[in-house]
Amino acid sequence: FDVDVAGGVSIKSKFGNDALAIFIKPPSIDALKQRLIGRATDNSEDITTRIEKADLELTYEDKFDVTIINDNLTEAKKEIVDLISKFINN
């Protein structure tokens, strides 16, 4: 599932060790802001809202089993696939 942090925490609390909660975060809030600006799909107000939301969501990181820093999309996807494969096979 791709859920927000509250949903992730809720799923993890319901399923415990039967669920793998992966927290995906940007290398920094500034990097996220630059990505959003570079995409040119949101206006500045929407970007500000998304940055504020991301800043709040980062406070939930410790409630997840593992954190992936998305500083390189290809590497992050590989890490996620590897984590899921190990989780399923255990």
Backbone as ProteinMPNN parsed JSONL, in Angstrom:
{"seq_chain_A": "FDVDVAGGVSIKSKFGNDALAIFIKPPSIDALKQRLIGRATDNSEDITTRIEKADLELTYEDKFDVTIINDNLTEAKKEIVDLISKFINN", "coords_chain_A": {"N_chain_A": [[0.832, -1.187, 0.0], [0.383, 2.277, -0.606], [0.348, 4.637, 1.573], [-0.568, 7.428, 3.723], [1.35, 8.743, 6.526], [-0.084, 8.44, 8.939], [-1.902, 6.439, 8.285], [-0.079, 4.401, 7.745], [1.04, 3.971, 10.277], [-1.243, 3.12, 11.601], [-1.882, 0.727, 10.196], [0.425, -0.75, 10.816], [0.173, -0.939, 13.598], [-2.077, -2.527, 13.793], [-1.378, -4.936, 12.48], [1.167, -5.585, 13.366], [4.104, -7.49, 13.562], [3.465, -8.81, 11.261], [3.355, -7.095, 9.215], [5.278, -4.974, 7.132], [6.541, -1.916, 7.634], [7.513, 0.696, 5.761], [9.257, 3.644, 5.668], [9.566, 6.279, 3.573], [11.721, 8.794, 2.74], [12.772, 12.114, 1.774], [16.139, 13.263, 0.996], [16.495, 15.633, 2.34], [14.506, 18.369, 3.605], [14.893, 20.646, 2.096], [15.88, 19.555, -0.287], [13.593, 18.183, -1.122], [11.889, 20.372, -1.55], [13.216, 21.615, -3.694], [12.935, 19.621, -5.627], [10.15, 19.603, -5.978], [9.742, 22.198, -6.939], [11.238, 22.021, -9.281], [9.747, 20.177, -10.753], [7.597, 21.627, -11.559], [4.804, 21.395, -11.323], [3.157, 22.236, -9.355], [1.807, 25.148, -7.735], [3.341, 27.892, -5.897], [2.09, 28.136, -3.404], [0.907, 25.612, -3.041], [3.221, 24.082, -2.971], [4.399, 25.041, -0.635], [2.489, 24.13, 1.213], [2.768, 21.348, 0.848], [5.403, 21.002, 1.698], [5.225, 21.742, 4.383], [3.525, 19.702, 5.266], [5.156, 17.468, 4.773], [7.234, 18.012, 6.544], [5.929, 17.659, 8.989], [5.198, 14.953, 8.698], [7.681, 13.699, 8.809], [8.163, 13.464, 11.49], [7.051, 11.091, 12.22], [8.722, 9.064, 11.534], [10.15, 7.287, 13.255], [8.272, 5.425, 13.969], [8.087, 3.492, 12.12], [9.271, 0.454, 10.537], [11.595, 0.507, 8.979], [13.66, 2.9, 7.308], [13.896, 4.464, 4.191], [15.977, 6.47, 2.379], [15.265, 8.574, -0.126], [17.295, 9.463, -2.17], [18.286, 8.73, -4.54], [16.424, 7.584, -7.032], [16.436, 5.088, -8.422], [18.127, 3.495, -6.825], [16.732, 3.635, -4.398], [14.327, 2.343, -5.057], [15.346, -0.214, -5.563], [16.309, -0.92, -3.018], [13.882, -1.014, -1.633], [12.501, -3.089, -2.958], [14.245, -5.196, -2.336], [14.01, -5.244, 0.493], [11.284, -5.905, 0.792], [11.229, -8.391, -0.492], [12.901, -9.902, 1.216], [11.372, -9.743, 3.539], [9.012, -11.081, 2.816], [10.007, -13.614, 2.289], [10.832, -14.535, 4.731]], "CA_chain_A": [[0.0, 0.0, 0.0], [1.003, 3.599, -0.51], [-0.546, 5.35, 2.471], [0.086, 8.496, 4.467], [2.013, 8.225, 7.72], [-1.069, 8.009, 9.933], [-2.379, 5.138, 7.817], [1.011, 3.44, 7.937], [1.12, 3.662, 11.707], [-2.448, 2.36, 11.916], [-1.705, -0.627, 9.654], [1.472, -1.413, 11.594], [-0.332, -1.263, 14.93], [-3.056, -3.602, 13.667], [-0.777, -6.184, 12.014], [2.421, -5.839, 14.073], [5.207, -8.077, 12.792], [2.965, -9.358, 9.997], [3.412, -6.01, 8.233], [6.55, -4.263, 7.036], [6.269, -0.494, 7.448], [8.674, 1.361, 5.163], [9.147, 5.096, 5.639], [10.393, 6.811, 2.487], [11.885, 10.225, 2.969], [13.754, 12.794, 0.92], [17.406, 13.474, 1.698], [16.286, 16.795, 3.204], [13.333, 19.167, 3.229], [15.311, 21.536, 1.012], [15.926, 18.739, -1.513], [12.2, 17.978, -1.521], [11.391, 21.635, -2.095], [13.813, 21.805, -5.016], [12.299, 18.657, -6.532], [8.798, 20.077, -6.278], [9.879, 23.378, -7.803], [11.738, 21.545, -10.569], [8.676, 19.49, -11.485], [6.721, 22.687, -12.081], [3.417, 20.926, -11.391], [2.416, 22.869, -8.265], [2.112, 26.563, -7.515], [4.158, 28.084, -4.696], [1.267, 27.879, -2.221], [0.806, 24.161, -2.914], [4.544, 23.586, -2.568], [4.532, 25.367, 0.787], [1.622, 23.195, 1.933], [3.373, 20.012, 0.792], [6.612, 21.033, 2.53], [4.767, 21.733, 5.771], [3.023, 18.355, 5.531], [6.322, 16.575, 4.821], [7.95, 18.3, 7.788], [5.166, 16.977, 10.032], [5.281, 13.504, 8.484], [9.007, 13.226, 9.218], [8.148, 13.172, 12.929], [6.54, 9.733, 12.373], [9.714, 8.118, 11.015], [10.542, 6.266, 14.231], [7.171, 4.482, 14.146], [8.176, 2.555, 10.996], [10.306, -0.568, 10.706], [12.819, 0.855, 8.261], [13.596, 4.15, 6.549], [14.637, 4.55, 2.932], [16.194, 7.852, 1.955], [15.119, 8.617, -1.581], [18.197, 10.423, -2.804], [18.481, 8.203, -5.886], [15.207, 6.806, -7.223], [16.758, 3.717, -8.81], [18.649, 2.808, -5.639], [15.657, 3.535, -3.408], [13.42, 1.273, -5.497], [16.04, -1.494, -5.362], [16.295, -1.192, -1.577], [12.519, -1.367, -1.247], [12.242, -4.438, -3.482], [15.041, -6.123, -1.53], [13.391, -5.342, 1.815], [10.014, -6.638, 0.668], [11.556, -9.791, -0.799], [13.384, -10.534, 2.45], [10.25, -9.831, 4.47], [8.097, -12.131, 2.346], [10.667, -14.919, 2.339], [11.133, -14.93, 6.123]], "C_chain_A": [[0.868, 1.238, 0.0], [0.028, 4.439, 0.301], [0.196, 6.484, 3.153], [0.619, 7.93, 5.781], [1.038, 7.749, 8.778], [-1.632, 6.643, 9.557], [-1.333, 4.059, 8.007], [1.139, 3.014, 9.384], [-0.073, 2.806, 12.127], [-2.34, 0.911, 11.432], [-0.693, -1.397, 10.486], [0.955, -1.802, 12.972], [-1.333, -2.414, 14.88], [-2.388, -4.946, 13.35], [0.565, -6.511, 12.662], [3.506, -6.378, 13.165], [4.769, -8.746, 11.5], [2.925, -8.305, 8.894], [4.801, -5.386, 8.276], [6.233, -2.809, 6.712], [7.549, 0.189, 6.977], [8.392, 2.851, 5.073], [10.103, 5.607, 4.562], [10.485, 8.313, 2.664], [12.899, 10.825, 2.002], [15.052, 12.983, 1.706], [17.337, 14.667, 2.659], [15.013, 17.511, 2.747], [13.691, 20.101, 2.075], [15.366, 20.787, -0.318], [14.519, 18.477, -2.025], [11.635, 19.234, -2.16], [11.935, 21.867, -3.503], [13.216, 20.837, -6.043], [10.915, 19.146, -6.952], [8.829, 21.297, -7.196], [10.293, 22.944, -9.2], [10.686, 20.83, -11.4], [7.715, 20.466, -12.151], [5.276, 22.21, -12.261], [2.542, 21.558, -10.312], [2.773, 24.345, -8.188], [2.836, 26.711, -6.177], [3.37, 27.828, -3.414], [1.129, 26.371, -1.977], [2.133, 23.549, -2.464], [4.758, 23.85, -1.08], [3.707, 24.415, 1.637], [2.24, 21.806, 1.977], [4.628, 19.934, 1.666], [6.229, 20.982, 4.007], [4.268, 20.339, 6.167], [4.189, 17.373, 5.664], [7.097, 16.766, 6.115], [7.257, 17.623, 8.967], [5.306, 15.46, 9.908], [6.628, 12.934, 8.918], [9.06, 12.887, 10.709], [7.639, 11.754, 13.213], [7.575, 8.663, 12.013], [10.023, 6.98, 11.982], [9.45, 5.231, 14.496], [7.152, 3.407, 13.049], [9.333, 1.585, 11.225], [11.642, -0.171, 10.1], [12.579, 2.157, 7.49], [14.457, 4.026, 5.303], [14.761, 6.026, 2.599], [16.212, 7.869, 0.433], [15.999, 9.723, -2.169], [18.566, 9.999, -4.222], [17.334, 7.231, -6.13], [15.494, 5.346, -7.548], [17.24, 2.916, -7.607], [17.564, 2.617, -4.584], [14.69, 2.418, -3.783], [14.055, -0.099, -5.275], [16.034, -1.875, -3.883], [14.92, -1.661, -1.122], [12.179, -2.777, -1.713], [13.0, -5.476, -2.661], [14.43, -6.327, -0.144], [12.113, -6.164, 1.775], [10.28, -8.112, 0.386], [12.028, -10.533, 0.437], [12.241, -10.728, 3.427], [9.311, -10.976, 4.084], [8.718, -13.52, 2.517], [11.028, -15.382, 3.751], [9.927, -15.434, 6.843]], "O_chain_A": [[1.969, 1.235, 0.551], [-0.992, 4.896, -0.215], [1.426, 6.515, 3.169], [0.366, 6.771, 6.11], [1.301, 6.753, 9.452], [-1.816, 5.786, 10.422], [-1.655, 2.933, 8.385], [1.325, 1.833, 9.68], [0.074, 1.874, 12.919], [-2.667, -0.02, 12.169], [-0.917, -2.559, 10.826], [1.269, -2.886, 13.463], [-1.426, -3.193, 15.829], [-2.787, -5.977, 13.891], [1.052, -7.632, 12.512], [3.798, -5.795, 12.121], [5.608, -9.203, 10.724], [2.509, -8.59, 7.771], [5.417, -5.288, 9.337], [5.715, -2.508, 5.637], [8.539, 0.25, 7.705], [7.403, 3.269, 4.47], [11.312, 5.386, 4.642], [9.475, 9.014, 2.731], [13.769, 10.128, 1.481], [15.063, 12.876, 2.932], [18.039, 14.699, 3.669], [14.516, 17.282, 1.644], [12.877, 20.321, 1.178], [14.951, 21.313, -1.351], [14.275, 18.54, -3.23], [10.975, 19.165, -3.197], [11.193, 22.271, -4.399], [13.016, 21.206, -7.2], [10.559, 19.107, -8.13], [8.026, 21.404, -8.122], [9.759, 23.441, -10.192], [10.733, 20.876, -12.629], [7.104, 20.16, -13.175], [4.609, 22.576, -13.229], [1.318, 21.43, -10.353], [3.886, 24.749, -8.527], [2.929, 25.751, -5.412], [3.937, 27.346, -2.433], [1.223, 25.912, -0.839], [2.154, 22.61, -1.668], [5.243, 22.983, -0.354], [4.177, 23.942, 2.672], [2.237, 21.157, 3.022], [4.88, 18.91, 2.3], [6.846, 20.257, 4.787], [4.554, 19.857, 7.264], [4.2, 16.541, 6.572], [7.563, 15.797, 6.715], [7.921, 17.074, 9.846], [5.509, 14.768, 10.906], [6.694, 11.785, 9.356], [9.911, 12.108, 11.138], [7.782, 11.265, 14.333], [7.311, 7.472, 12.178], [10.143, 5.828, 11.564], [9.7, 4.248, 15.193], [6.298, 2.52, 13.058], [10.249, 1.858, 12.001], [12.698, -0.482, 10.652], [11.459, 2.466, 7.083], [15.591, 3.549, 5.353], [13.763, 6.744, 2.543], [17.067, 7.253, -0.203], [15.513, 10.768, -2.601], [19.087, 10.792, -5.006], [17.275, 6.171, -5.507], [14.849, 4.456, -6.994], [16.806, 1.783, -7.398], [17.484, 1.564, -3.951], [14.28, 1.634, -2.927], [13.381, -1.036, -4.849], [15.781, -3.03, -3.54], [14.804, -2.592, -0.324], [11.631, -3.571, -0.949], [12.448, -6.525, -2.328], [14.342, -7.457, 0.337], [11.891, -7.021, 2.631], [9.629, -8.983, 0.962], [11.609, -11.664, 0.684], [12.15, -11.771, 4.075], [8.875, -11.744, 4.941], [8.025, -14.482, 2.85], [11.482, -16.512, 3.934], [10.017, -15.802, 8.014]]}, "name": "protein", "num_of_chains": 1, "seq": "FDVDVAGGVSIKSKFGNDALAIFIKPPSIDALKQRLIGRATDNSEDITTRIEKADLELTYEDKFDVTIINDNLTEAKKEIVDLISKFINN"}
